[in-house]
Amino acid sequence: MARANSKFIDEIKTTESFNAVACMNCGVCTAICPMGLDILPRQLFRYVITGIKEKVLENEETIFSCLLCKMCEQNCPADVKIAENIRTLRGYFSQKVFGLSRN
């Protein structure tokens, strides 16, 4: 059973550019994505918002497979900065999971 981790939420929210809470779960991002990824951005962002760290960590490959083409972002009716949110998650992986520094 997955558990909510409020510390995880705080770690991700350290950047003001993470705006996944604005997601309306409409599915436009999924419909327009050229990659056809296994997990939808809206699902991934809900895992972050609810603090389900294990589910986010399970989707490392998807997070790094995103092309950051912004097709999803340009068509998002809620103006969610999907590519920037993915960059934030990549930064989290780089620093907290892989132990890489920003220098």
C-alpha positions in Angstrom: 0.0 0.0 0.0 1.3 3.4 -1.0 1.6 6.0 1.8 1.5 9.8 1.5 4.8 11.4 2.3 4.4 15.1 3.2 8.2 15.6 3.2 8.3 14.4 -0.4 5.6 17.0 -1.4 7.7 19.7 0.3 10.9 18.6 -1.5 9.2 18.9 -4.9 7.5 22.2 -4.1 10.8 23.9 -3.4 10.6 25.3 -6.8 7.8 27.8 -7.5 7.5 26.6 -11.1 5.9 23.3 -10.1 2.2 24.0 -10.8 0.7 20.6 -11.2 -2.1 21.4 -8.8 -3.7 23.4 -11.6 -4.3 20.2 -13.6 -7.9 19.5 -14.3 -7.4 15.9 -15.4 -8.9 16.5 -18.8 -6.5 14.2 -20.7 -5.5 16.7 -23.5 -1.8 16.2 -22.5 -2.2 12.4 -23.1 -4.0 12.7 -26.3 -1.4 15.0 -27.9 1.7 13.3 -26.6 3.9 12.0 -29.5 5.6 9.5 -27.1 2.5 7.6 -26.0 4.0 7.1 -22.5 2.7 4.4 -20.1 1.8 6.9 -17.4 -0.1 10.0 -18.0 1.3 13.4 -16.8 -1.9 13.9 -14.8 -1.4 10.6 -13.0 2.3 11.4 -12.3 1.5 14.8 -11.0 -1.3 13.4 -8.7 1.3 11.1 -7.2 3.5 14.1 -6.4 0.6 16.2 -5.1 -0.6 13.4 -2.8 2.9 12.6 -1.7 3.1 9.0 -3.1 6.8 9.0 -3.6 7.1 5.3 -4.4 4.9 5.7 -7.5 6.9 8.6 -8.7 10.2 6.7 -8.2 8.7 3.7 -10.1 8.2 6.0 -13.1 11.8 7.2 -13.5 12.0 5.9 -17.0 8.9 7.8 -18.1 10.1 11.0 -16.5 13.3 10.8 -18.4 11.6 9.6 -21.7 9.6 12.8 -22.1 10.8 14.8 -25.0 10.0 18.1 -23.4 8.5 19.2 -26.7 5.7 21.1 -24.9 3.0 20.0 -27.2 1.0 19.0 -24.1 1.7 22.3 -22.5 0.7 24.4 -25.4 -2.7 22.6 -25.5 -3.4 22.5 -21.8 -6.6 24.4 -21.0 -5.4 24.9 -17.4 -2.0 26.3 -18.4 -0.1 23.7 -16.5 3.6 24.0 -17.2 4.0 20.3 -17.9 7.5 20.4 -19.3 8.7 22.5 -16.4 7.1 20.1 -13.9 8.9 17.2 -15.6 12.2 19.2 -15.4 11.5 19.7 -11.7 11.0 15.9 -11.2 14.2 15.2 -13.2 16.1 17.6 -10.9 14.7 15.8 -7.9 16.0 12.5 -9.3 19.3 14.0 -10.1 19.9 15.5 -6.7 18.0 13.2 -4.3 18.1 9.8 -6.0 21.3 9.9 -8.0 23.2 12.2 -5.6 24.3 14.6 -8.3 25.0 18.2 -7.3 24.0 21.3 -9.3 27.6 22.5 -9.7 
